[in-house]
Amino acid sequence: MSTNDEPFVSVVTPFYNTAEYLAECIESVLAQSHSNFEYILVDNQSNDGSTEIAEHFAGRDGRIRYVRTPRFFTQIENYNFTLEQSSARSRYVKMVQADDWIFPQCLSEMVAAGVRHPSAAIVSSYLLTQEGQLWGVGLPPGINPTFLSGRETARLHLQTPIFLFGSPTTVMYRADVVREHKPFFEDGRYHPDTETNYKLLRDHDFVFVHQVLSFMRQQPGSITYRARNMNPDALDRMIVTKLFGPVFLSAEEYSACWEQASAWFYSELGKHWLRAGLPVRKTGFWERQRKGLGDVDESIEFTRFANGLSSALLKTVASPVIKALRIRKHLAESG
């Protein structure tokens, strides 16, 4: 495929004070096997040397456009501003967060999947984290890429542990869909990218590439890193179940899904209380839970929390006993 035949992609990287990782991110985009793209670097008033790094690369490669925000934005404001800088002629938009990077075949594989399935607004793939975890596992890899209707994708997310969206670096969007939704991400939400994806699935489809195409680094100061001890997954499950369960599930399915999400959520609350005790109040943990639930008109139920705490306590007490019994059984069998 020649360059003129390749669909045009707007690759965007919003950044703020990420000098330590920015060059690696930029170099990974410039190393793509897909060559027909623009690369927009949006500087959110950095003061740590990131600006000079971005300007250096922009001066060397004509595909790069450097933009500085008119004022300091919140992260989500900056993401929306960055998406709005993409070219009107782009067919796809790919965000690469400044502390992440993408593999050389990322654009080519994602674009090919999108072209093969033009009704898909979201293209995703496996994500590798700095801890060596692989996100996105769960779909049978027999058909590559795997096409799912929007409804199938949402139902799969709601009813199973499979999470196919990863982070903003993991997915690629059809550009016309990005242009239609402004702002693309809703500021102030718990996980605005996840909620945006669910909204898109109401009218559009999804395709998944069974390859590792992106790398995510969780650096101190990032939203993901700061939230790691804030019960993020269980709280997110409660929020998306409340918001989108009634949209994609039957009443009976929604009831079962809500009960499962609630049981997990309160079990995690109990575990956090036992691990941290009263000092957990100082971390903003409970404020985070109340705010997340409050966004969907829910609140922490004391009875359910007490049950979750009791369950966690019983497991904590029982764990050493069970281990001792297993060791005793093993010694008896081997001796």
N, C-alpha and C positions, 0 to 999 in steps of 0.2 A: 504493500500500500504506500503510495507516495504521500508526501506531506500535504499536497493539495487535496487529496482524497480523505485525509484524516479529519474527523470532526474536531472543531475548534473547542478547546477547553480553557476556561478561566481557572487558574490555580491561585488561591489566595492564602496569605499568611498574616493574620493580625498578631502584633507582638507588643510587649511592654517589658523592658528590662530583662531580656533573655539572651544577653550577650554570650553567655557560656555555651549555649546550644544553637544559636541562630544560624551560624555558618554551616553546621552539619545539616540542618533542616533545608537550607537553601540549596546546598550542593546535591542533596538527594533529589530535589525537584529538577534541577538542571541535568541530572544524569538519566532522566526518563527515556525509555525507548520510543515512546510516543513523542513526536516532535512538534506538533501543531498546537501550541498553547501559548498563552500569556501568563506572566507570573506577577501578581500584585502584592507588594509588601506594604502593609499598613502599620505605621509607627504611632502607637498611642502615647506620645509625649515621653519617650524613653530618655533616660539620663545616665545610662551605665555603659555606653559604648555601642549599644545595639544600632543606633542611628548610623554611626560610621560604617558598621559592617554592612548594613543594608545598602547604603549609598555606594559603597565600594563595589558590591556585586551588580548593582543597577548600572554603574558606569562601564562595566565590562560586558554585559549581555543585554542586547536590545529587546529581549523578550520580557525583561523585568521592568516594572513601573513602581517607583517608590512614592508613597503617599503618606503625609503626616496628618493626623487628625487635627481638627480646628481647636479642640480642647481635650482635656483628659476625660475618657469615657469609662464607664463600668465595662467589665469584660463582655457582657452580652451586648451592650450598646456598640462596642467596638466590633464585635462579630457581625452585627447587622450592618454597620457602616461599611465594613470591609466587603461584605457580599454585594452591597450596592455599587461598588467600584468595578464589578466585573463587566466585561464587554457585552454590548447588546447583541453581538453576533455569535456569542459562545453558545454551544449546544449543551455543554455540561459545566458544572461548577464543582471544584474540588478544594476543600479547605484542608490545609496542613498546619496544625498548630505549631507554634514556634519552637517548642521543646520536644517535638516529635520528628519523625522522618518517615519517608516512604521508600519501598523497594523499587528498583529500576523498572520493573514491568507493571507497576501499579496502574498508571494511566492507561496503558495499552490494554491490559486485561479488563479493567473496569469499563472503558469505552466500548470494547468489543461486546461485552455483556449487555451494555445499554443499547447498543445498535441492534443486537439480536432480539431484544425484547423492548421495543420502543414505548410500550405502555407503562414500563417501570419508571417511577420517579426517583427511586432510591436504589443505588447499587452499593452492596457491602461485601465484606470479605473477612477472613480471619485477621485478628489483631494480636501481635506479640507485645507483651509488656516487659518492662525492664526486670521484673521479677521472674521472667521466663514463663509466665502464664499465657495460655492461648485462649483468646476470647472468640466466641462465635461457634464453638463446637456444638453439634447436635443434629444438624441436617444430614441425612444420608448423602454421601459424596458421589453417588453413582452417576448423577447427571450434573455436569459442570458447564456453565453455571446453572444453578437451580432457580427456576422461576416460580414465584408464588403470587397469587392475587393479593391485593391489599388486605382483604378480609381474612384470607388464610394466614397471612403473616401476623396480623394483630391477634388472632385467636391463638396462634402458636405461642406468641409472647405471653399472653395472659394466662394460658392454661398449663404451661410447662416452664422449666427453669431455663430454657434456651433463650439467649439474648444475642440478637443478630446485628444490633446497631453499633456496638462498640462505643467509640468516642467520635467527636466531630471529624477527627482525622481519618477515621475508618471508612466513612461513607462518601459517596459522590452523588450529587443531585442533578436532575435534569434542569437545565438553566431556565427554561420557561416557567417551571414551577416556582423556582426561587424568585423570579421577577414578579410573579403573581401574588406572592405572600409578603407583605411588608407591614410591620417588621417580620422577618422570617422566624426569629426566636423571640419569645415573649420574656422580657426582663422581669426578674423577681420570682420566677418559678423555681421549683426545687431542681429539676433536671429539664431545662427548656428544650434541649436538643431531642431528648426522648419524646417529650410531648409533641413537638413539631412533627416528628416521624409518625407518630400515631395519627395525627390530624391528616397528614398526607395520605395515609393508607385508607382513609375513608373513600377517596376518589381515584387513587392510583395504585399501581402494582409495585412489586419488589423483586429484585434478582440478587442472588448471592454467588460470589466467586469462591470456589474452594481452593484458595491459595492465601498464603500469608503475604499481605501487601503493605502493611503499615506497622510502625513501631511506636508505642506510647511510653513516654517517660513521665512519671509522677514526681515532679520536683516540689520541694517545700515552697509554700506560697500559692500553689495552684489550687483551684477550687476542689479538684478531685483529691489532692493530697490532704487538704485541710479537713475534708469530710470523711476521711477513711475511718475515723473512730466515732462517727456520728450515726451509725446504723444506716448507712446510705441505701443499701440494696433493699432491705425490708421496708423501709419507709417509702422508697420509690415504688415498690410493688403495691403498697396501699394506695398511693396517689393515682397511679395509672389505672389500677383496677376500678377505683371509684369513678374516674373520669371517663374511661373508655370501655369498661366492662359492659355497661348498658348499651353501648353503640354496637359492639361486635358479638355479644353473647346473648343467648336466650335468658329469660328470667331465672330459670333453674340453674343454668350454667353460671350465671353471674353470682347467684347466692352461694354456690359451692366455691367459686373462685374467691369471693370476698371472705368467706370463712377461712379458707386456706391462707390467704394473705394476712388476715388478722392473727391467726394462730402463730405464724412465723414472726410477725411484728412483735407481738407481746412476749414471745419466747426470747427474742433478741433483747428486748428491754430488760427482762429478768437477768439475762447473762451479763449485760452491761452493768447493771446495778451490783451484782455480786463481784464483778471484776474491779470496779472502781469505787463502789460504796458512795458515801456522801460527797467526796471530792468531785464526783462526776458533775455535780451542780455547777462547779466553777468553770467547766469547759464549754458551757452553752449547750450541752447535750439536750437537756429537756426543752430548752427554748426552740432548738432545731426541730425536735419531734412535734411540739405544739404548733409551730409555724407551718410545717409541712402538712399536718393534718388539717389545720385551720384553713388552708388554701382550698381544701375540698369539703369544707363544712363538717369536719369530723373533729373529735377531741379524744384525748386519752381516757379510756374507761378504767376506773380504779379496780373494779372486780376482775377484769381481764388481765390487768397488770399484775394483780396479786396472784392470780392463777399462773401466769407466766413466770413470776418470781419463784413460786412454790415448785413448779416443774423444774426450773433451772437448779434450784437448791437440792432437790431430790437427786437429780442427775449428778451433781457435784459430790454429794455424800455417797451415792451408790458406786461411782466410778472406781475408787480405790478398792472397794470390796469385790466388785466384779473382776477387776484385774487380778486380785489375789486369788480368787477362785479359779480363774483361767490358768494362772501359773501353777497352782496346786494340781489341777487336772493334768496339765502338760507334764509335770514332774512324775505324776503317778503313771501316766501312760508310757513315759520313756524309761521309767525305772523298774 
